[in-house]
Amino acid sequence: MDSAIGLSTMIAIGLGGFREMLDGFHEMDVHFHTTPFERNLPVLMGLLSLYYNSFFDAQTVAVLPYEQYLKRFPAYLQQLTMESNGKHVTLDGTTVDYQTGPIYWGERAPTGSTRFTN
């Protein structure tokens, strides 16, 4: 949101809103770099994802936003996470024998939740 599509995002939410969003991104970056792991939100979310994927065999994540303006958010997350899904080697080239990330799916909640429950 702050790179290739930044201009369209800025036009949609205005310059002030865009600056607030960038400030929020910066705050999260600072949080990630300065907060101990036991209270570090990105680290905890990553560990929870690994935990559920590895020990509960939860290979997918449903994203069902109820807000109409977030209807495309699941598609954004799908694209974002696809860059990590399917990786099969570590940084040093060792082949992994575990799932490297869940599959994200979903759509706006009234439609998505109906498909999920039927």
TAZICOR-V602506 format. One record per residue. RES is the residue in one small letter. OMEGA is omega in degrees with one decimal (none if undefined). Layout:
res	omega
RES	OMEGA
RES	OMEGA
//
This chain:
res	omega
m	-179.4
d	-179.4
s	-172.8
a	-179.1
i	-176.6
g	-178.0
l	179.8
s	176.0
t	-179.7
m	177.9
i	-177.3
a	-174.9
i	178.9
g	-176.9
l	179.4
g	178.1
g	179.4
f	177.7
r	176.6
e	178.8
m	178.5
l	176.2
d	177.6
g	176.1
f	-179.3
h	178.5
e	179.3
m	175.8
d	179.2
v	178.1
h	-178.2
f	-176.0
h	-172.8
t	-174.8
t	176.6
p	-175.0
f	-176.0
e	176.3
r	-174.3
n	-173.4
l	178.7
p	178.8
v	180.0
l	178.6
m	177.2
g	179.2
l	176.7
l	178.0
s	177.9
l	-179.4
y	-178.4
y	179.9
n	-175.3
s	-172.4
f	178.7
f	-178.9
d	178.0
a	-172.9
q	179.4
t	177.1
v	176.8
a	175.9
v	-173.2
l	-178.2
p	177.3
y	179.7
e	-178.5
q	-177.3
y	177.1
l	-174.8
k	179.9
r	-178.1
f	177.3
p	178.8
a	177.0
y	179.2
l	177.5
q	-179.7
q	-178.9
l	-175.7
t	178.5
m	179.0
e	178.6
s	-179.3
n	176.4
g	176.1
k	-176.0
h	176.0
v	176.0
t	179.8
l	-179.6
d	176.1
g	179.3
t	178.4
t	179.2
v	179.7
d	-179.1
y	177.1
q	-178.0
t	177.2
g	-179.8
p	174.7
i	177.9
y	178.1
w	175.1
g	174.6
e	-176.6
r	-165.6
a	-177.6
p	178.9
t	-176.7
g	-178.0
s	176.0
t	178.4
r	-178.0
f	-173.6
t	-177.3
n	none
//
